[in-house]
Amino acid sequence: MAFDSQIRNKLARLVTDARQLLTDEFTKQLQEIFSIQPDGTIIPLEKLTHLTDEQMSVASVLRDRVVHLAAGLNSEKKPVIAAIERMTREQSFTVLNRFAALRMCEERGIVQECVQNGMQSKGFHVYLKVAGSGLGDQYERYKEFLFCVFGEIAVDLGILFDRFFPFGLLFPREPALQGLLEVINTPELKTIWAEDETIGWIYQY
């Protein structure tokens, strides 16, 4: 399939929409869960008594990332704010690239169907037969299923799919996840996922 200007424009729109959706979602998560505000206000870890142990670990790494980024942004008037914005973009880029890569892996038979039909994917239904219903609601089970897929692919693509990689610590909540799946699975771009150059265009956009 030729990537003519019409296809490239549609793919650029897909990337823009997905990035905006994820950036909005992760900005809210940083505020509402991890107490990292867009204005640069960061609540000390010891005051985040509402977090689980896993969330506390993520909160700590996120704060370390802000400090690291801010140290290299001394030319900015407000380096902490710039660092938070950059970290949010990093998290968004990683999630988008993960889902795009999974969609391409599906087309090549590397993984069972997991993204193309969202929570109706064949791979997820196979997983449910094994995992049962003890992992929470449908969203939580689908999230854990995707984490299992991430772990499997991380053996070969560790940097992108390592769940504990500082660039990819956040995961969209259910409404944002549904929105991301709708964007990724835009019917008019269904055929692009079989093309090797798709991931290159996504990185470019």
Disulfide bonds with the S-S distance in Angstrom:
none
